[in-house]
């Protein structure tokens, strides 16, 4: 593996993609420390870290790499874009017009992407408005948090946060197109990794002050390593369905008859379910923060606070739902069965066509059930650590799942680039040798 990574800098295209990705991630991390105009960053940081009414800000801070706690221009993170993507995916299921666009290929996908961008702007404006109102409410209880709590501050906050969310969306798209890996996932991963040194330092402070014993520290490290190994094992697991290709006569030769496999990942949904679930829970909490003087607003904020048992139950239900939702929208068993039939492949013992689709649907359902249990178990781990081990930082199962999964996906893309380059080199060698052979025969003919 280390030999493959050492070859990255030797391939110009791969080197360019790597540096491009690192440069855009660096821009993102610099933007995290640019505060929204009119906000006292020091006072806000103390308020959020001290728990003095900063619940919604602390919740948003989980996937923004500390941007919300600093109330930076990237405080909304990539969540508006993810929420807009969820809405478009759901509309494709219930609205035939959107479904037709999805089936139109590249042109339809461009229109869907454009609609997703419009939805991102709209959701950013709404969330920015509620966050500005929430900051004004916090300023009433903690004077000095804002320089001026007026209409101009609201408009500036909404404009700044919307621009930051749109810019992050653009960064993610550029990384996906010109860099390495999925840009949206990499931005979330970069934010999680950036918070890791702070989490380690907080743990050391707890241990140094006597609030945490050595046994708890060793147990946390052991659990983190065990969960990481478990995630790597599950993310690499596959269900291989045997395929048999029918024999056919072309001229005097017989083609086909080979045996292959149709690999299906155990976790076909990847990291999308926990990301979607977290984004889905952030939005109602943001709205409830505007109505915190009412009982319903306070109740929603209490229920949707990480660590509350009701939040955990809702989070698990959403994870299971989005596992099945994502697999159903991304993998059409009827299309897969038709493609196998057209290519002359069939599953031994299963009739091509409808029976194959039913068999694939049954297999995918079982895999998705197992994947939903696995994702839910990993994602509720941080709540157990907080409740039973008195862990004061939020760096547990969800974070590890995202970091490890995105890392494996990025490494896979790097290996694909290296493999493609290897085949290109072989092709050039074959072409070059063939050219030399033709020239040699031409010289023989002239002689």
Buried (B, 14 or more C-beta within 10 A) or exposed (E): EEEEEEBBEEBEEBEEBBEBBBEBBEEBBEBBEBBBBBBBBEBBBBBBEEEEBBBBBBBBBBBBBBBBBBBBBBBBBBBBBBBBBBBBBEBBEEEEEBEEBBEEEEEBEEEBEEBBBEBBBBBBBBBBBBBBBBBBBBBEEBEEBBEEBEEEBBEBBBBBBBBBBBBBBBBBBBBBEEBBBBBBBBBBBBBBBBBEEEBEEBBEEBBEEEEBEEEBBEBBEEBBEEBBEBBBEBBEBEBEBEBBBEEEEEEEEEEBEEEEEBEBBBBBBBBBBBBBBBBBBBBEBBBBBBBBEEEEBBEBBEBBBBEBEEBBEBBBEBBBBBBBBBBBEEBBBBEBBBEBBEEBBBBEEBEBBEBBBBBBBEBBBEBBEBBBBBBBBBBBBBBBBBEEBEBBBBBBBBBBBBBBBBBBBBBEBBEEBBEEBEEEEEEEEEEEEEEEEEEEEEEEEEE
